[in-house]
Amino acid sequence: MTASVTELRPGPDDVHVARLAAAAIALAVLEAGIPSPIPGIKPGLANIVTLYALVRHGWRVAAWVSMLRVFGGAILLGGFLSPGFALSLAGGVASLAVLAAAQYLPRRWFGVVSLSLLAAFAHIAGQLLLARLWLIPHDGLKHLVPLFVIAAWGFGLVNGLIAAHLLEDPP
């Protein structure tokens, strides 16, 4: 009896998605080393890569990059299946859902900065919803909403401006 070997060869699209995901994971790992004065508030640097992928390659590639970043970052940082992973996943899924709907908005009014802001607000909404339903089932969580909204606004704006700058250059 001879052993059967199946060989998978990645195509150019697979390699491209892997490179974008690797960049997003690297930014997520880098960001994990930045101390945060308020737990749960991070700049979301990896979202710049997701925005880049969204505009250059479409929602499907952006979804792959985002989810690979969530899973890969959690595995590398040792937080896979932790509450932090669940919050990251909830935020990522919520922002991808909003970006899926936002791709049908008129581009002349909704550029990459607008998409970044929508994704940032959806991300924090997904995280707060999961936190309220699972981790902190108490109405006191609502007192943190203004702080998280301000953070989403600021980081969403900055990340969107950085992504817009990166997208100005030819690919």
C-alpha positions as CSV (number, residue, x, y, z in Angstrom):
1,M,0.0,0.0,0.0
2,T,1.3,3.4,-0.9
3,A,0.4,6.5,1.0
4,S,-1.6,9.2,-0.8
5,V,-0.4,12.7,-0.6
6,T,-2.6,15.7,-1.2
7,E,-0.7,18.9,-1.9
8,L,-2.5,22.3,-1.6
9,R,-1.0,25.1,-3.6
10,P,-2.0,28.6,-2.7
11,G,-3.1,30.8,-5.5
12,P,-2.0,34.5,-5.8
13,D,-5.2,35.6,-4.1
14,D,-4.5,33.3,-1.1
15,V,-1.0,34.7,-0.8
16,H,-2.3,38.3,-1.0
17,V,-4.8,37.7,1.8
18,A,-2.2,36.0,3.9
19,R,0.1,39.0,3.6
20,L,-2.6,41.4,4.5
21,A,-3.6,39.2,7.5
22,A,0.0,38.9,8.6
23,A,0.3,42.7,8.6
24,A,-2.9,43.0,10.6
25,I,-1.8,40.4,13.1
26,A,1.6,42.1,13.5
27,L,-0.2,45.4,14.2
28,A,-2.5,43.7,16.7
29,V,0.5,42.1,18.5
30,L,2.3,45.4,18.5
31,E,-0.8,47.2,19.9
32,A,-1.0,44.6,22.7
33,G,2.3,45.9,24.0
34,I,1.0,49.4,24.3
35,P,-0.3,50.1,27.8
36,S,-3.8,51.4,28.0
37,P,-5.0,53.7,30.8
38,I,-8.5,52.4,30.4
39,P,-9.1,48.6,29.9
40,G,-10.8,47.8,26.7
41,I,-9.8,50.9,24.8
42,K,-7.2,50.3,22.1
43,P,-6.4,52.2,18.9
44,G,-7.3,49.3,16.6
45,L,-4.3,49.7,14.4
46,A,-5.0,46.4,12.6
47,N,-8.3,48.0,11.3
48,I,-6.2,50.1,9.0
49,V,-5.2,47.0,7.1
50,T,-8.9,45.8,7.0
51,L,-9.9,49.2,5.6
52,Y,-7.2,49.0,3.0
53,A,-8.3,45.5,2.0
54,L,-11.9,46.6,1.9
55,V,-11.3,49.5,-0.5
56,R,-8.7,47.8,-2.7
57,H,-10.1,44.2,-2.8
58,G,-13.6,44.2,-1.5
59,W,-15.6,43.1,1.5
60,R,-14.8,39.4,1.1
61,V,-11.0,39.9,1.4
62,A,-11.5,42.4,4.2
63,A,-13.6,39.8,6.1
64,W,-10.9,37.2,5.7
65,V,-8.2,39.7,6.9
66,S,-10.3,40.7,9.9
67,M,-11.2,37.2,11.0
68,L,-7.7,35.9,10.5
69,R,-6.4,38.8,12.6
70,V,-8.8,38.1,15.4
71,F,-8.0,34.4,15.5
72,G,-4.3,34.7,14.7
73,G,-3.8,37.5,17.2
74,A,-5.6,35.6,20.0
75,I,-3.5,32.5,19.3
76,L,-0.2,34.4,19.3
77,L,-1.1,36.4,22.4
78,G,-2.3,33.4,24.3
79,G,-5.9,34.6,24.6
80,F,-7.7,32.2,22.3
81,L,-11.2,31.4,23.7
82,S,-10.8,34.0,26.5
83,P,-13.3,36.7,27.2
84,G,-11.0,39.2,25.4
85,F,-11.1,36.9,22.3
86,A,-14.9,36.8,22.5
87,L,-15.1,40.6,22.7
88,S,-12.7,41.0,19.8
89,L,-14.7,38.5,17.7
90,A,-18.0,40.2,18.6
91,G,-16.6,43.6,17.6
92,G,-15.1,42.3,14.4
93,V,-18.3,40.6,13.3
94,A,-20.3,43.7,14.1
95,S,-18.0,46.0,12.2
96,L,-17.9,43.6,9.2
97,A,-21.7,43.5,9.2
98,V,-21.9,47.3,9.1
99,L,-19.2,47.4,6.4
100,A,-21.2,44.8,4.3
101,A,-24.2,47.2,4.4
102,A,-22.0,50.3,3.9
103,Q,-20.6,49.1,0.6
104,Y,-23.9,50.1,-1.0
105,L,-23.7,53.7,0.3
106,P,-22.7,56.3,-2.3
107,R,-18.9,56.6,-2.4
108,R,-19.0,60.3,-3.0
109,W,-20.4,60.9,0.5
110,F,-19.0,57.8,2.3
111,G,-15.2,57.5,1.8
112,V,-12.7,55.5,3.8
113,V,-12.8,57.8,6.8
114,S,-16.6,57.4,7.0
115,L,-16.3,53.7,6.7
116,S,-13.7,53.7,9.4
117,L,-16.0,55.6,11.8
118,L,-19.0,53.3,11.0
119,A,-16.8,50.3,11.7
120,A,-15.4,51.7,14.9
121,F,-18.8,52.5,16.3
122,A,-20.1,49.0,15.2
123,H,-17.1,47.4,16.8
124,I,-17.6,49.0,20.2
125,A,-21.3,48.4,20.0
126,G,-20.7,44.7,19.4
127,Q,-18.3,44.5,22.3
128,L,-20.5,46.4,24.7
129,L,-23.5,44.3,23.7
130,L,-21.6,41.1,24.4
131,A,-20.2,42.5,27.6
132,R,-23.7,43.4,28.8
133,L,-25.2,40.1,27.9
134,W,-22.4,37.8,29.1
135,L,-19.7,39.4,31.2
136,I,-21.2,42.3,33.0
137,P,-25.0,41.8,33.2
138,H,-25.5,45.0,35.0
139,D,-26.9,48.4,34.0
140,G,-23.9,50.2,35.3
141,L,-22.1,49.4,32.0
142,K,-24.1,52.1,30.4
143,H,-22.0,54.7,32.2
144,L,-19.0,53.7,30.2
145,V,-20.7,54.2,26.9
146,P,-19.7,57.9,26.5
147,L,-16.1,57.1,27.1
148,F,-16.2,54.3,24.5
149,V,-18.0,56.5,22.0
150,I,-15.3,59.1,22.3
151,A,-12.6,56.5,21.8
152,A,-14.4,55.0,18.8
153,W,-14.7,58.5,17.3
154,G,-11.1,59.4,17.8
155,F,-9.5,56.1,16.8
156,G,-11.9,55.6,14.0
157,L,-11.1,59.0,12.6
158,V,-7.3,58.6,12.9
159,N,-7.3,55.1,11.5
160,G,-9.5,56.2,8.6
161,L,-7.2,59.1,7.8
162,I,-4.2,56.8,7.9
163,A,-5.9,54.3,5.6
164,A,-7.0,57.1,3.2
165,H,-3.3,58.2,3.1
166,L,-2.2,54.7,2.3
167,L,-4.8,54.3,-0.4
168,E,-3.7,57.5,-2.2
169,D,-0.6,55.8,-3.5
170,P,-1.0,53.3,-6.3
171,P,-1.1,49.7,-5.1
